[in-house]
């Protein structure tokens, strides 16, 4: 591109037009491109934030890797030593899992019961840091203490020091038939994970008490493990599968939550495609602007042609005009999108307080605050894609300008 083509293209963009409608459409094209780019950046950042936050919360209470026995794990101490010996493991601990019902007064709630060793579980997922009342260390073997999720305790009206009745489906045969097992537990603590499925339905008891309650003897349900690098979970699971007994099954967090993360990734792609239509609509406005500009400037084009400008030069002049509109829109959208994504944690609460609404109710969503994780790659992809759409939008009008015949254009001048 020659300097004079760039110069004329910029002059055409800044010059006052005989047709003010062209300037209006140019303005709309800039605003549309900016809105599209801003919306894409903000939405992708929020979706990244949701994925990162939920992943962190999921893995904050669930282990990165589990070695599960066939029904139960008998020689668990040997398996535990094998798991702990792997260089990728940060910590490991046995657990017992089961289902039950907790009763207090007239309140009865279904729960997921997890038997743990408090010290081992603290190293594994640091659940002791999430205690609202009491301490995880208050779970002692033989004392039949229980720690409840905050929402579960609230719905039952349970407090530290209360006694609750834990009912398990592993019943016992009597002359009257099959009866469930009942055991009284004392509430020694209340935790808050911040995720409704756990705060509503998880109860923790000591491992030894769980073994007695579910009649496992000295066996456990499995071994939980956390990794130094959670992205290596599939590799570590495969390597451990070569060393643990054949009657065990190893699963990791990528398998347990594979469907969820696959849905999030698909939603992110679909939102990118759908919101890109905003930029496409703005690009159509660029086409309209340039088509009318070509019509408005036919006499100027004819004069340039008679002075020796080639069709290619004419085409480049109008491409400069369209590209400048797209570039301004992309730049404005990038700046506003980045600023909005970085401050969304302040803006959303302000809107909620202003209108008295709450976008993310805890009863329905894993998290209650709108997160944002701005990633440089997303910003660059959005900006590059938007600019390319704007560039392609200039091709047809610019090509039409290059086909203007001087004699035809100047016939009635």
C-alpha positions as CSV (number, residue, x, y, z in Angstrom):
1,X,0.0,0.0,0.0
2,X,1.4,3.4,-1.1
3,X,1.4,6.3,1.4
4,X,-1.0,8.4,-0.7
5,X,-3.6,5.6,-0.5
6,X,-3.4,5.5,3.3
7,X,-3.5,9.3,3.4
8,X,-6.6,9.6,1.2
9,X,-8.3,6.7,3.1
10,X,-7.8,8.5,6.4
11,X,-8.9,11.8,4.9
12,X,-12.1,10.2,3.6
13,X,-12.8,8.8,7.1
14,X,-12.4,12.2,8.8
15,X,-13.9,14.4,6.2
16,X,-17.4,15.8,6.5
17,X,-19.9,14.0,4.3
18,X,-22.6,15.4,2.1
19,X,-24.8,12.6,3.3
20,X,-25.0,12.6,7.1
21,X,-26.6,9.2,7.1
22,X,-23.3,7.6,6.1
23,X,-21.7,9.1,9.2
24,X,-24.5,7.8,11.4
25,X,-24.1,4.2,10.0
26,X,-20.3,4.5,10.5
27,X,-20.9,5.4,14.1
28,X,-23.4,2.5,14.5
29,X,-20.8,0.1,13.0
30,X,-18.1,1.3,15.5
31,X,-20.5,1.0,18.4
32,X,-21.7,-2.4,17.3
33,X,-18.2,-3.7,16.9
34,X,-17.2,-2.3,20.3
35,X,-20.3,-3.9,22.0
36,X,-19.6,-7.2,20.3
37,X,-16.0,-7.3,21.4
38,X,-16.8,-6.1,24.9
39,X,-19.6,-8.7,25.3
40,X,-17.4,-11.5,24.1
41,X,-14.5,-10.7,26.4
42,X,-16.8,-10.3,29.5
43,X,-18.8,-13.5,28.8
44,X,-15.7,-15.6,28.1
45,X,-14.1,-14.2,31.3
46,X,-17.1,-15.0,33.4
47,X,-17.3,-18.5,32.0
48,X,-13.6,-19.0,32.7
49,X,-14.3,-17.7,36.2
50,X,-17.2,-20.1,36.7
51,X,-15.1,-23.1,35.5
52,X,-12.1,-22.1,37.7
53,X,-14.2,-21.4,40.8
54,X,-16.3,-24.5,40.6
55,X,-13.3,-26.7,39.8
56,X,-11.5,-25.2,42.8
57,X,-14.5,-25.8,45.1
58,X,-15.1,-29.3,43.8
59,X,-11.5,-30.3,44.3
60,X,-11.5,-28.5,47.6
61,X,-13.8,-31.1,49.1
62,X,-13.4,-34.1,46.7
63,X,-10.1,-36.0,46.4
64,X,-8.0,-35.8,43.2
65,X,-7.8,-39.6,43.0
66,X,-9.5,-42.5,44.7
67,X,-8.6,-46.2,45.0
68,X,-11.8,-48.1,45.5
69,X,-12.2,-51.7,46.6
70,X,-14.6,-54.2,45.2
71,X,-17.4,-53.5,47.7
72,X,-14.8,-52.8,50.4
73,X,-11.0,-52.6,50.6
74,X,-9.6,-55.1,53.0
75,X,-5.8,-54.8,52.9
76,X,-6.0,-51.0,52.8
77,X,-2.9,-50.3,54.8
78,X,-0.7,-51.9,52.2
79,X,-2.6,-50.1,49.4
80,X,-2.2,-46.8,51.4
81,X,1.6,-47.3,51.6
82,X,1.7,-48.0,47.8
83,X,-0.3,-44.8,47.0
84,X,1.7,-42.6,49.4
85,X,5.0,-43.9,47.8
86,X,4.1,-42.5,44.4
87,X,6.1,-39.3,43.7
88,X,3.1,-37.5,42.3
89,X,1.1,-37.9,45.5
90,X,0.9,-35.1,48.1
91,X,-1.2,-36.9,50.7
92,X,-3.5,-40.0,51.0
93,X,-6.0,-41.2,53.6
94,X,-8.5,-44.0,54.0
95,X,-12.3,-43.3,54.1
96,X,-15.6,-45.1,54.5
97,X,-18.6,-43.8,52.6
98,X,-22.2,-44.7,52.9
99,X,-25.7,-43.3,52.9
100,X,-28.0,-42.6,55.8
101,X,-30.6,-40.4,57.4
102,X,-30.1,-38.0,60.2
103,X,-33.0,-37.3,62.6
104,X,-33.4,-34.6,65.2
105,X,-36.8,-34.1,66.8
106,X,-39.3,-34.2,63.9
107,X,-36.7,-33.3,61.3
108,X,-35.3,-36.1,59.1
109,X,-32.8,-35.5,56.3
110,X,-31.0,-37.8,53.9
111,X,-27.2,-37.5,54.1
112,X,-24.0,-38.8,52.6
113,X,-21.9,-40.2,55.5
114,X,-18.1,-40.1,55.2
115,X,-15.9,-41.8,57.8
116,X,-12.5,-40.1,58.0
117,X,-9.3,-39.8,60.0
118,X,-9.3,-36.1,61.0
119,X,-5.5,-35.7,60.7
120,X,-5.3,-37.5,57.3
121,X,-8.4,-35.6,55.9
122,X,-6.9,-32.3,56.9
123,X,-3.8,-33.0,55.0
124,X,-5.9,-34.2,52.1
125,X,-8.4,-31.5,51.6
126,X,-7.9,-29.1,54.5
127,X,-11.6,-29.4,55.5
128,X,-10.6,-28.2,59.1
129,X,-10.1,-24.8,57.6
130,X,-13.8,-24.7,56.6
131,X,-15.2,-25.3,60.1
132,X,-17.8,-22.7,61.2
133,X,-18.2,-24.1,64.7
134,X,-16.2,-26.7,66.6
135,X,-13.1,-28.4,65.2
136,X,-12.5,-31.4,63.0
137,X,-10.1,-32.8,65.6
138,X,-13.1,-33.3,67.9
139,X,-14.0,-36.4,65.9
140,X,-12.5,-39.1,68.1
141,X,-12.8,-42.9,67.8
142,X,-15.4,-44.5,70.0
143,X,-17.0,-41.1,71.0
144,X,-19.5,-41.2,68.0
145,X,-19.2,-37.5,67.2
146,X,-20.5,-36.0,63.9
147,X,-19.8,-32.9,61.9
148,X,-22.6,-31.5,59.7
149,X,-22.8,-29.2,56.7
150,X,-24.0,-25.7,57.6
151,X,-27.2,-25.9,55.6
152,X,-28.0,-29.4,56.8
153,X,-27.6,-28.3,60.4
154,X,-29.7,-25.2,59.8
155,X,-32.6,-27.1,58.2
156,X,-32.6,-29.5,61.2
157,X,-32.1,-26.9,63.8
158,X,-29.0,-28.7,65.0
159,X,-26.2,-27.0,67.1
160,X,-22.9,-28.1,68.5
161,X,-23.7,-30.3,71.5
162,X,-27.0,-31.6,70.2
163,X,-27.6,-35.4,69.8
164,X,-28.9,-36.7,66.5
165,X,-30.0,-40.1,65.4
166,X,-28.1,-41.6,62.4
167,X,-30.1,-44.2,60.5
168,X,-28.3,-46.5,58.0
169,X,-29.9,-48.8,55.4
170,X,-27.5,-51.6,56.4
171,X,-30.1,-53.2,58.8
172,X,-30.3,-56.2,60.9
173,X,-32.6,-59.2,60.8
174,X,-35.1,-59.6,63.7
175,X,-38.2,-61.7,64.2
176,X,-40.2,-58.7,63.1
177,X,-38.2,-58.5,59.8
178,X,-35.5,-56.3,58.5
179,X,-34.9,-53.2,60.7
180,X,-32.5,-50.3,59.9
181,X,-29.5,-49.7,62.2
182,X,-29.8,-46.7,64.5
183,X,-27.0,-44.9,66.4
184,X,-27.0,-41.8,68.4
185,X,-24.2,-39.2,67.5
186,X,-23.2,-36.0,69.1
187,X,-22.8,-32.9,67.0
188,X,-19.2,-31.7,67.5
189,X,-18.8,-29.3,64.6
190,X,-20.4,-27.5,61.6
191,X,-18.6,-26.8,58.3
192,X,-19.3,-24.6,55.3
193,X,-17.8,-25.6,52.0
194,X,-19.7,-23.0,50.0
195,X,-21.3,-25.6,47.6
196,X,-24.9,-26.5,48.2
197,X,-24.6,-30.3,47.5
198,X,-22.1,-30.7,50.3
199,X,-23.4,-28.1,52.8
200,X,-26.9,-29.6,52.4
201,X,-26.1,-33.3,52.6
202,X,-22.6,-34.3,53.9
203,X,-22.0,-35.6,57.4
204,X,-18.5,-36.5,58.7
205,X,-17.8,-39.1,61.4
206,X,-14.6,-40.8,62.6
207,X,-13.3,-43.7,60.5
208,X,-13.5,-46.3,63.3
209,X,-17.1,-45.3,64.1
210,X,-18.1,-45.6,60.4
211,X,-16.5,-49.1,60.3
212,X,-18.7,-50.1,63.2
213,X,-21.8,-48.4,61.9
214,X,-21.5,-50.1,58.4
215,X,-20.2,-53.4,59.8
216,X,-16.9,-53.3,57.8
217,X,-14.7,-54.7,60.5
218,X,-11.2,-53.4,59.8
219,X,-11.9,-52.7,56.1
220,X,-12.6,-49.3,54.5
221,X,-14.4,-48.2,51.3
222,X,-11.2,-46.9,49.7
223,X,-8.2,-44.6,49.7
224,X,-8.4,-40.9,48.8
225,X,-5.4,-39.0,47.5
226,X,-4.4,-35.5,46.5
227,X,-1.7,-34.7,44.0
228,X,1.0,-32.1,43.7
229,X,-0.2,-31.4,40.1
230,X,-3.9,-32.2,39.7
231,X,-3.5,-32.0,35.8
232,X,-1.5,-35.2,36.0
233,X,-4.3,-37.2,37.7
234,X,-5.0,-39.5,34.7
235,X,-1.3,-40.3,34.4
236,X,-0.9,-41.0,38.1
237,X,-4.0,-43.1,38.1
238,X,-2.7,-45.2,35.3
239,X,0.7,-45.7,37.0
240,X,-0.9,-46.7,40.3
241,X,-3.2,-49.1,38.4
242,X,-0.1,-51.2,37.6
243,X,0.9,-51.6,41.2
244,X,-2.2,-51.9,43.3
245,X,-4.1,-55.2,43.7
246,X,-6.3,-56.4,40.8
247,X,-9.5,-56.2,42.8
248,X,-9.3,-52.4,43.1
249,X,-10.5,-49.7,40.8
250,X,-8.8,-46.3,40.5
251,X,-10.7,-43.2,39.5
252,X,-9.6,-39.5,39.3
253,X,-11.3,-36.2,39.3
254,X,-11.3,-35.9,35.5
255,X,-13.4,-39.0,35.2
256,X,-15.7,-38.1,38.1
257,X,-16.5,-34.7,36.7
258,X,-15.8,-35.3,33.0
259,X,-19.4,-34.7,31.9
260,X,-19.6,-31.4,33.8
261,X,-16.4,-29.9,32.4
262,X,-17.2,-31.1,28.9
263,X,-20.5,-29.3,29.1
264,X,-18.8,-26.1,30.3
265,X,-16.3,-26.3,27.5
266,X,-19.1,-26.8,24.9
267,X,-21.1,-23.9,26.4
268,X,-18.1,-21.6,26.1
269,X,-17.7,-22.5,22.4
270,X,-21.3,-22.0,21.7
271,X,-21.4,-18.7,23.5
272,X,-18.4,-17.6,21.5
273,X,-20.2,-18.5,18.2
274,X,-23.5,-16.9,19.2
275,X,-22.0,-13.7,20.5
276,X,-19.8,-13.4,17.4
277,X,-23.0,-12.7,15.5
278,X,-23.0,-9.2,17.2
279,X,-19.7,-8.5,15.5
280,X,-21.0,-9.9,12.2
281,X,-24.0,-7.5,12.4
282,X,-21.6,-4.6,13.0
283,X,-19.6,-5.8,10.0
284,X,-22.7,-5.6,7.8
285,X,-23.0,-2.0,8.9
286,X,-19.4,-1.5,7.7
287,X,-20.5,-2.9,4.3
288,X,-23.4,-0.5,4.2
289,X,-21.2,2.4,5.1
290,X,-18.7,1.7,2.4
291,X,-21.3,1.0,-0.3
292,X,-22.9,4.4,0.3
293,X,-19.5,6.0,0.6
294,X,-18.5,4.6,-2.8
295,X,-21.7,6.0,-4.2
296,X,-21.1,9.4,-2.6
297,X,-17.5,9.5,-3.8
298,X,-17.9,8.4,-7.4
299,X,-16.8,11.7,-8.8
300,X,-13.7,11.7,-6.6
301,X,-12.9,8.1,-7.6
302,X,-13.2,9.1,-11.3
303,X,-10.9,12.1,-10.8
304,X,-8.3,9.9,-9.0
305,X,-8.5,7.4,-11.9
306,X,-7.9,10.1,-14.5
307,X,-4.9,11.2,-12.5
308,X,-3.4,7.7,-12.8
309,X,-4.7,5.9,-9.7
310,X,-5.0,2.2,-10.4
311,X,-8.1,0.1,-9.5
312,X,-6.0,-1.6,-6.9
313,X,-5.2,1.8,-5.3
314,X,-8.9,2.8,-5.3
315,X,-9.7,-0.5,-3.6
316,X,-7.1,0.0,-0.9
317,X,-8.3,3.5,-0.2
318,X,-11.7,2.3,0.7
319,X,-10.3,-0.7,2.6
320,X,-8.4,1.7,4.8
321,X,-11.6,3.5,5.5
322,X,-13.4,0.3,6.5
323,X,-10.5,-1.1,8.4
324,X,-10.2,2.1,10.5
325,X,-13.9,1.8,11.5
326,X,-13.3,-1.8,12.5
327,X,-10.0,-1.0,14.3
328,X,-11.6,1.8,16.4
329,X,-14.5,-0.5,17.3
330,X,-12.2,-3.4,18.3
331,X,-10.0,-1.1,20.3
332,X,-12.9,0.5,22.2
333,X,-14.4,-3.0,22.8
334,X,-11.1,-4.4,24.1
335,X,-10.6,-1.6,26.5
336,X,-14.2,-1.6,27.9
337,X,-14.3,-5.4,27.9
338,X,-11.1,-5.7,29.9
339,X,-12.1,-3.0,32.4
340,X,-15.5,-4.6,32.9
341,X,-14.1,-8.1,33.2
342,X,-11.6,-6.9,35.8
343,X,-14.2,-5.1,37.9
344,X,-17.2,-7.4,37.5
345,X,-16.9,-8.4,41.2
346,X,-17.7,-4.8,42.1
347,X,-20.2,-3.9,39.4
348,X,-22.5,-6.9,39.8
349,X,-23.0,-6.4,43.6
350,X,-23.7,-2.7,42.9
351,X,-26.4,-3.6,40.4
352,X,-27.8,-6.2,42.8
353,X,-28.0,-3.7,45.6
354,X,-29.4,-1.0,43.3
355,X,-32.3,-3.1,42.1
356,X,-32.7,-5.5,45.1
357,X,-32.1,-8.7,43.1
358,X,-29.7,-11.6,43.5
359,X,-28.5,-13.2,40.3
360,X,-27.0,-16.4,41.8
361,X,-29.1,-17.9,44.6
362,X,-27.3,-20.3,46.7
363,X,-30.2,-22.8,46.6
364,X,-29.7,-23.3,42.8
365,X,-26.1,-22.6,42.0
366,X,-22.7,-23.9,43.2
367,X,-21.5,-20.3,43.8
368,X,-23.2,-17.1,44.8
369,X,-20.9,-14.5,43.4
370,X,-20.2,-13.8,39.7
371,X,-16.5,-14.7,39.1
372,X,-14.3,-13.5,36.3
373,X,-11.0,-15.0,35.0
374,X,-9.7,-12.7,32.3
375,X,-7.3,-14.6,30.0
376,X,-5.0,-12.9,27.6
377,X,-5.5,-15.6,24.9
378,X,-9.3,-15.0,24.9
379,X,-8.8,-11.2,24.5
380,X,-6.4,-11.7,21.6
381,X,-8.6,-14.3,19.8
382,X,-11.7,-12.1,20.1
383,X,-9.9,-9.0,18.9
384,X,-8.2,-10.8,16.0
385,X,-11.5,-12.5,14.9
386,X,-13.4,-9.2,15.1
387,X,-10.8,-7.4,13.1
388,X,-10.7,-10.1,10.4
389,X,-14.5,-9.9,10.1
390,X,-14.2,-6.1,9.7
391,X,-11.5,-6.6,7.1
392,X,-13.5,-9.1,5.1
393,X,-16.5,-6.7,5.3
394,X,-14.5,-4.1,3.3
395,X,-13.7,-6.3,0.4
396,X,-16.9,-6.1,-1.6
397,X,-17.5,-2.3,-1.4
398,X,-13.8,-1.7,-2.1
399,X,-14.0,-3.9,-5.1
400,X,-17.1,-2.0,-6.4
401,X,-15.2,1.2,-6.0
402,X,-12.3,-0.1,-8.1
403,X,-14.8,-0.9,-10.9
404,X,-16.1,2.6,-11.2
405,X,-15.6,3.9,-14.8
406,X,-14.4,7.6,-14.9
407,X,-16.5,8.4,-18.0
408,X,-19.7,7.1,-16.5
409,X,-19.1,8.7,-13.1
410,X,-18.3,12.2,-14.6
411,X,-21.1,12.1,-17.3
412,X,-23.5,14.2,-15.2
413,X,-20.9,16.3,-13.2
